[in-house]
């Protein structure tokens, strides 16, 4: 934005400049002159019926119309642009903190993943719940302008506290400083949320609904752009910059604090361009009293024997002492709020992009060509698609639909958006099924699994429980489901040098672990030994595979240590210490195609025949043995846990659909909340709208903590089904919704209001701007 693009109306300037020293104190300058150019809002195009206010002289045309052309495209005033830019920097702060908050809890404050997840959702819940505080302060106490200023200071203080306490010397495992900072940050963020978008809409110089729709689309575009940048750059600062030999959380939290300061300054600088309206007083309290009165009187009338004098609306039964304006506002308020109880389910689905969908991405193959994506980077797809699709919808899709008289009503668009979320989760469930096909399914209660490796040079018949298997030399059997109990393995050698008598081995299975039974022949005694070894219980690190080595070597000295060398990349060598006939521990190894070498006499290594391809998330057991009693060493590979085989690109369809649903549901919902709310209670309606997001987060927490559904794919399908049912109910409810024209009764300042209102920066300034022309006609 260029330096002097703010436009001041001539009549405003004359009123304010008459205050002399007072206006000087506002702008910190000794002399103020009108800018010599105009914005496109000031012009009247040829052939237009609009008439410019008489108090505004024609300004000379300025060279370089790039910014003016942008304003013309979006048809926004300078004051609205100030609010949109402020929103960008404020949301950069909010989403920047959210991007790294869970890692801060787990890595810096040393909290468990479950605790960190709960605290994260509590923070999101508070950030949306405190919108009620902002609505109360703006509508009933200070007005939107002063409320934004005050809560911005609280917001900034919380950001600073969070950044400073992120110092390793101050962090500590208690995290008290972080919790205090996050509390003030959520208070400031939530309070501003319910005020900023309606305050920007107040700045528009038109009554037609299309202008508000364009504004809210632009507002939403700015918010998503901030989320995209924050999601990319803040994690880079955290991980790639080291502070005190650790991740640099003080910098990663410090940059959002700086952007919040920038947001505060930009909002304050735009003060001369704003229309600043006073608080409407405790109208909501009066409305609640009138509501109670109406309910009581309605019940009395219903219980009376003579039911004479029926009234059109139940709120009309309020006592006559309540002004008709209160009753009218109440009808509008309750009409739009009646739709809101169905909205939290949409947010319950939408918010899982940061939890369930990210965890799903973690179980997928994230290699896209030569690029390795991180699971939490996939969330940026939603932001990116919204940024790309929102202008398309505003510039092409909506105009084409309006020509065909389709999806004109906001509630109709919201219904399609809710249905889109259900479709997105249906696709998510299908993708999850494909993922689970390659995953090891946890056994049911009281059951576990075993498999057998035949390390001898002959065949065995093995009977246990109801199973009968035949194992060839140097091979792994399949996995078998067995009870958690003690039972006997009946082993019968076939054409072996080991004793031909059947062998019985009693084994005990543990409920917590699967086991592999390694059968090897002692080369001294020729006896068969059976070793029960538990399978992997370690968490598989990202971008790695787990490998254990089982060397079956014909050596007289079983206690001699050996080394297996894995070369997976150039200059990437992993040396694993092993002992003959003893399985090694699982070790994380870098991904790639690997060759193996086994140490022999001295420092010499012998090449192992073949190579293995280690993939992300795979768990492997590699048995090494000598071929036909020679010095040649070969390998037998068993995949204990299949790697991630489903490409993360399969998540793109669900992200595209949820992004389209967001445009239809969320952007339209913001527009509906503003245009259908009574002007005296717009912040209240906006706060309740945002509160539905918080309730949606609580739904996710409750379902996740209850663990009622074990199968993740089934859970996705249940969410999709619930969303479909809620959508059906919403469609039926919306058919009875009666649209109201935009309420402009409180959008203009009376003389008494002017005495109450100040510009928010200088308490001595009493004269507020007056407005002329069509916009000054009230509906009182």
Secondary structure, 3 states (H helix, E strand, C coil): CCCCCCCCCHHHHHHHHCCCHHHHHHHCCCCCCCCCCCCHHHCCCCCCCCCCCCCCCCCCCCCCCHHHHHHHHHCCCHHHHHHHHHHHHHHHHHHHHHHHHHHHHHHHCCCCHHHHHHHHHHHHHHHHHCHHHHHHHHHHHHHHHHHHHHHHHHHHHHHHHHHHCCCHHHHCCCCHHHHHHHHHHHHHHHHHHHHHHHHHHHCCCCCCHHHHHHHHHHHHHHHHHHHHHHHHHHHHHHHHCEECCEECHHHHHHHHHHHHHHHHHHHHHHHHHCCCCCCCCCHHHHHHHHHHHHHHHHHHHHHCCCCCCCCCCHHHHCCCCCCHHHHHHHHHHHHHHCCHHHCHHHHHHHHHHHCHHHHHHHCCECEECCEECCHHHCCHHHHHHHHHHHHHHHHHHHHHHHHCCCCCCHHHHHHHHHHHHHHHHHHHHHHHHHHHCCCCCCCCCCEEEEEEEECCCCEEEEEECCEEEEECCCEECCCEEEECCEEEEEEEEECCCCCCCCEEEEEECCCCCCEEEEEEECCCCCCEEEEEEECCCCCCCCCCEEEEEEEECCCCCCCCEEEEEEEEECCEEEEEEEECCECCCCEEECCEEEEEEEECCCCCEEEEEEEEEECCCCEEEEEEEEHHHCCCEEEEEEEEECCCCCEHHHHHHHHHHHHHHHHHHHHHHHHHHHHHCCHHHHHHHHHHHHHHHHHHHHHHHHHHHHCCCCCHHHHHHHHHHHHHHHHHHHHHHHCCCCCCCCCCCCCCCCHHHHHHCCCCCCCCCCCCCCCCCHHHCCCC
